[in-house]
Amino acid sequence: MPGAFKSNSKHPGPLLQVIKELKFITDDQIKEAVRKHPVSMRIGGLLVELGYIHAADLQIALGIQTEEKSRRKLGEILVDRALVDEHVLAETLSLQLGIPFVEPEWDGIDRKLFAKGSVEVV
């Protein structure tokens, strides 16, 4: 088939990943589109579509979630298993929920005010 895209792998991956590889769209453009036009998508599916995890990793994490009696959140399982970085999970959750992802600027925090609060490390 003339002009068909040929991937080097047996499984080309999610459509968004293929489109990114072809350089038709950037990560920033995808994130902006999701922010402007939120869709009802589960966090696992969104992580797969954005190329952060593989579908097989999602299935493993969902299996763990089903087997555990504590019913931990999927994101917690993915982070604990080092399948996704906590920062990536937080940013993807912000996209899913339609809220801005903001990282604190530690330079601008008033040290005296900060010292008045209690800090617990979990």
C-alpha positions in Angstrom: 0.0 0.0 0.0 1.7 3.2 -1.1 2.3 5.8 1.6 1.4 3.5 4.4 3.1 4.0 7.7 5.4 1.1 8.6 6.4 0.8 12.2 9.6 -0.9 13.3 7.8 -2.8 16.0 5.1 -5.5 15.9 2.9 -3.4 18.0 3.0 0.3 16.9 1.3 1.4 20.1 -1.5 3.9 20.8 -2.6 6.1 17.9 -1.3 9.2 19.7 2.1 7.7 20.0 2.2 6.9 16.3 1.1 10.5 15.4 3.8 11.9 17.7 6.4 9.6 16.1 5.4 11.0 12.7 5.8 14.5 14.2 2.3 15.6 13.3 1.7 16.6 16.9 3.7 17.4 20.0 3.2 16.4 23.7 2.3 20.1 24.5 -0.3 20.1 21.7 -1.9 16.9 23.0 -2.0 18.2 26.6 -3.6 21.5 25.5 -6.2 19.7 23.4 -7.1 17.4 26.4 -7.3 20.5 28.7 -9.6 22.4 26.2 -11.7 19.4 25.4 -11.9 17.0 28.4 -13.2 13.6 27.8 -14.5 11.0 30.2 -11.5 8.6 30.3 -10.2 6.5 33.0 -6.7 7.3 34.2 -5.2 4.0 33.1 -6.5 4.5 29.5 -5.3 8.1 29.5 -1.8 7.0 30.6 -1.7 4.3 27.8 -3.0 6.7 25.1 -0.4 9.4 26.1 2.3 6.7 25.9 3.4 6.8 29.5 2.6 3.1 30.1 2.0 0.0 28.0 -1.5 -1.6 27.8 0.1 -4.8 29.3 1.3 -2.8 32.3 -2.2 -1.4 32.8 -3.6 -4.9 32.8 -1.1 -6.1 35.3 -1.9 -3.2 37.6 -5.6 -3.7 37.2 -5.1 -7.4 38.1 -3.2 -6.4 41.2 -6.0 -3.9 42.2 -8.6 -6.6 41.8 -6.7 -9.2 43.8 -5.9 -6.9 46.7 -8.5 -6.6 49.4 -7.4 -3.0 50.3 -8.5 -1.8 46.8 -5.6 0.6 46.4 -6.0 3.2 43.7 -4.6 2.3 40.3 -2.2 5.3 40.3 -0.7 4.1 43.6 -0.1 0.6 42.3 1.5 2.0 39.1 3.8 4.3 41.1 4.7 1.5 43.6 5.6 -0.8 40.8 7.7 1.9 39.1 5.5 1.7 36.0 4.9 5.4 36.0 6.6 8.3 37.7 4.6 10.1 40.4 5.1 13.5 38.7 3.7 12.0 35.4 0.7 10.6 37.3 0.0 13.9 38.9 0.2 15.8 35.6 -2.0 13.2 33.9 -4.6 13.4 36.7 -4.7 17.2 36.3 -5.4 16.7 32.6 -8.1 14.1 33.4 -9.8 16.3 36.0 -9.4 19.5 33.9 -7.5 21.4 36.6 -4.1 23.1 36.0 -1.0 21.3 37.1 1.1 23.7 39.2 4.4 23.0 40.7 5.3 25.2 43.8 8.0 27.7 43.4 10.1 27.0 46.5 12.0 30.2 46.1 8.9 32.3 46.7 7.8 30.6 49.9 8.1 32.8 53.0 10.4 30.7 55.3 9.0 32.2 58.5 5.5 31.4 57.5 6.5 27.9 56.3 8.2 27.2 59.6 4.9 27.8 61.4 3.3 24.8 59.7 3.8 21.1 60.6 5.3 18.9 58.0 4.7 15.2 58.0 6.6 12.8 55.8 4.7 9.8 54.8 
